[in-house]
Amino acid sequence: MDILEKIRGGGDKPAGMETPRKPESWVEISESVSRLCSFDAGGGGGVSVKLVQDNRMAHDKLVDSFLNKFFPSGYPYSVNEGYLTYTKFRALQHFSSAMLHVLSTQSLLFAAGLRPTPAQATAVSWILKDGMQHAGKLICSGMGARMDSEPKSWRIFADVLYDFGTALDFISPLCPQLFLEVAGLGNFAKGMAVVAARATRLPIYSSFAKEGNLSDLFAKGEAISTLFNVMGIGAGIGLSSTVCSTTQGKLIIGPLLSAVHIWGVVQEMRATPINTLNPQRTAMVVADFIKSGKVSSPAELRYREDLLFPNRLIEEAGSVKVGQPLRRVLSPRDVEQLRSTFPKEKFLLAQKGDKAYMVLEQSATGEDALRGWLVAALASEMERSGAGSRDAVLNDAYQKMESVFPMFVSEVKSRGWYTGQFLDGNHSRIAYAKSE
């Protein structure tokens, strides 16, 4: 039977359906913060929320905050042996390197012929300027999960930030009395750009690795970068001694070079076939399947991704919005009904206005997200065909999803998609509390 016919066909419904017990409480996890939620006993629709372990000592909160900021999510169980040793020596290396940088900068300023007192003041200003870059790096480091979800958009954003910082460097000679403020802000933007560019480098390289050759790809990519950096330095020296010898010249040539730079990185990202599932790519895969019965590969999908607005909703895929806190989108009655509609599933799906809100459990994978998205898309298609409102056809859509999903997910995997994870950034997920 053709896939589309199977989707639109009636299909047999399971003989019996187990109705799970209504959860009395659950835990919502978002951005490393866990909240214990429970419905009011009276059933009036109210929800009580409190932080889990909010009675911790201040020292414990400080340690947890440090671990959440500087160690991977799930540490130490999410990393291989030796990560802590590596981190300790890397911290020592950067600490000693930073001290050497301060001393070498001061030495260079002295060597330039500045007198001791002005040199000391200038050195302090220069060091504070560089310190702003480190502040930018620390702030951007908290956005790692979002970069995992949308590495291509963040890579473009990194280059825009870097060019913004460079522009501030260009105009700093026009306001020497504000050197620290202008140059500091420029370095702050560059610091954020450096972290975003480095954090997105691995998933981008990984998308091209075909035979376990990630290290070779990385090495060759860095070699190309080094070669053209050297060539660019040579060209920049030539420009700096001719048309860009003045600030006015830099203000003319700079925007042109920046435009070429941003255009180049956009084309790079459009050519990158990332095979992990995030909200946008999942919606596009499901939409193609609903329309044509076929699954697009990462290479076929890459030029259609919206890199500027990656969170846009796709109507053909059910206009699904994922990751909203459960307490904001569902009432106690909704939860009980949806748990009955989707037994043993790791998602809840509810229609609110023209959007479908999907809440995933903490352990949900890419396959679970595909199941939920497919239900929403089928319900939306049935609604457009006049079969009833989306709420009314939700159960029928779920039964159709069950019948076509084995064929669908098999095609998804054969086309090169990795379904073991669903990268939704820092969106909220739930974990139901166990009954005692």
Buried (B, 14 or more C-beta within 10 A) or exposed (E): EEBBEBBBEEBEBEEEEEEEEBBEBBBBBBEBEBBBBBBEEEEEEEBEEEEBEEEEEEEEEEEEEEBBEEBEEEBEEEBEEEBEEEBEEEEEEEEEEBEEEBEEBBEEBBEEEBEEEEBBEBBEBBBEBBBBBBBBBEEBBBBBBBBBBBBBBBBBBBBBBBBBBBBBBBBBEEEEEEBBBBBBBBBBBBBBBBBBBEBBBEBBBBBBEEEEEBEEBBEEBEEEEEEEEEEEEEEEEEBEEEEBEEBEBBBEBBEEBBEEBBEEBBEBBBEBBBBBBBBBBBBBBBBBBBEEBEBBBBBBBBEEBEBEEBBEBBEBBBBBBBBBBBBEBBBBEBBBBBBBBBEEBBBBBBBEEEBBBBBBBBEBBBBBBBBBBBBBBBBBBBBEEEBEEBEEBBBBBBBBBBBBBEBBBEBBBEBEBBBEBBBBBBBBBBEBBEEE
